[in-house]
Amino acid sequence: MKWISPGALSRLGMLGINARNRNYIARYNPRRAFPLVDNKLKTKLLMETAGLSTPRLLFVVEHQYEVRTLEAKFADLDAFCIKPGKGSGGKGILVVEHRRGDIFVKSSGAEIDIEHIRRHVSNALAGLYSLGGNPDRVLVEELIEFDPVFAGLSHEGVPDIRIVVFRGYPVMAMVRLATHASDGKANLHQGAVGVGLDLATGRAVRALQYTRPIEVHPDTGVRLDNIEIADWRNMLLLAARCYEPTGLGYLGADLVLDRSRGALLLELNARPGLAIQVANGCGLLPRLRAIEARADTRKEEAAERVDFAMSAFAAA
């Protein structure tokens, strides 16, 4: 990979991790708001109260003694997603796409039984996947049926859309596509594909894997430059509306496009990563500075903020 000097990165308007932490996270994200997004159950309940759509919660496991009775809770479930409440980076997420009698089939095609699920839930409750290794809760959610627009564009996992929101304005977006290398997870550091999206249209602008530009999905061979997210403005609006209930000035909103329910909010991140800049081929800093100048002089509703962002940050 070609080395880029700090000066060149600066000219591209790239936001570095120290500047992100100091000038945006520390300045605009009050510490009291972090628990609202570091805990997926709190996030879900908060978003539902605000009238924002999320995947349906089937039940919550809170105590180790409940593990013994899990078989009854899963008896009528054919497809579901298990998530640790305080997990990060996709750790501890278990997706079951269907079942055959007593056998559950994961998105990878691997077969597991109820004993496997019991161990997984018990480990999650004990804090194996949680931030800081603290005891946790486990969420069991309805499985998302991804929209046909993503057919052939993800391997063993549901594509998600990351939108960085600053002071309620969407500023940059990408779609993350699972691969065999990422084990069906949509995490770029594990080998998922990141596709930068034009904020005005939801169309692909460039794609990368492990920071290297690519043109086709590494597992399916489907071209990535044809991606265009349906109902794009409403997706941006859903992300923008996360600002008021959380009070977080700088956040990452992770959304999915469900076949029947449309845009759904998966989770929020108070410390969104910076790879989105590489996926888009441009830096965050000019956009963040434009929002600072605008937000300091006017008060706008979510729809107005989205319309401004779609106009101001359209791909060249």
C-alpha positions, 0 to 999 in steps of 0.5 A, a space after each residue: 500500500 502506498 504511504 501517504 504523508 501526514 501533509 497529504 492526509 491533511 490536504 484531503 481533510 482526513 480526520 485523525 483519531 486524536 483529533 476525533 477524540 479531542 475535538 469531537 467525541 470529548 467536546 460533543 459527547 457528554 459522558 452521561 450519554 455513553 451508557 445509552 449507546 454502549 448498552 444495546 438494550 438501553 439503545 433499543 428502548 430509547 429509540 422505541 420511545 422516540 418512535 424510531 424503528 428497530 429490529 423486534 425484540 423477542 426476549 431478554 436473558 438476564 440471569 444465569 439460572 434462566 439458561 436452564 429454561 432456554 429450550 422452552 423459549 426457543 421452541 417456537 423460533 425458527 430464525 433469530 439473532 442473539 446479541 450481548 447487550 454490551 458487546 462491541 465489534 460484532 463479538 458474541 453475535 449468533 445468527 440462526 437462519 433456520 432450523 431442522 427439528 432440534 438442529 439450528 442452522 447458522 448463517 454460515 451453514 454450520 449446525 448447532 444444538 440447544 446446548 451450544 446456544 446455552 453455552 453461548 448465552 451463559 458465556 455472554 451473561 458472564 461478560 465474555 463479549 462485553 466491554 470491560 468483561 463485565 456481567 451482561 444481558 443477552 438480547 434475542 431479536 427477530 432475524 432481519 430479512 435483508 432487502 433484495 437490493 443486496 442480493 449477491 452483495 454479502 456473504 453469510 451476513 446482513 449488510 448494514 449502513 454506517 452513517 456518521 451524524 454530527 450535531 444531527 446532520 448526516 455527514 458521511 455514509 458507507 455500506 458494509 458487506 460481510 465476507 468469508 474473511 469477516 466470518 459473516 460480520 460487517 466489520 471492516 477490520 475483520 475483512 468486510 467490504 466497505 463501500 462509500 456512498 454518495 450522501 445525495 443519492 445513496 449510490 456507491 462511490 468506491 469500495 475497499 477491503 483491508 484498505 485496498 480498492 476493489 471492484 467486485 465482492 471477493 466471494 460472490 463476484 458481484 460488481 460493487 459500483 452498481 449499489 444504490 440504497 433504496 429509500 435513501 432519504 428516509 434512511 438518512 432521516 432515521 440516522 439524523 433523528 438519533 441526535 435528539 434522544 441521545 444528546 450525542 453530537 458525534 455518533 455513528 448510526 448503524 442501519 439495515 434495510 429489511 425486506 418488509 419493514 424498511 430501514 431499521 436502526 441496529 445500534 449506535 456508536 459514540 466512538 465511530 471509526 474513521 475507515 469511512 473516510 477511506 471508503 469514500 475517498 475524502 475526509 470528514 474535516 471539511 464537512 464537520 467544519 461546515 456543520 459547526 459553522 451552520 449549527 452555531 447559527 441556526 436551529 433546524 429540524 431533522 428533515 431540514 438537516 438531512 436536506 442540507 447534508 444531501 445538497 452540501 455533501 454530494 459526491 463530486 
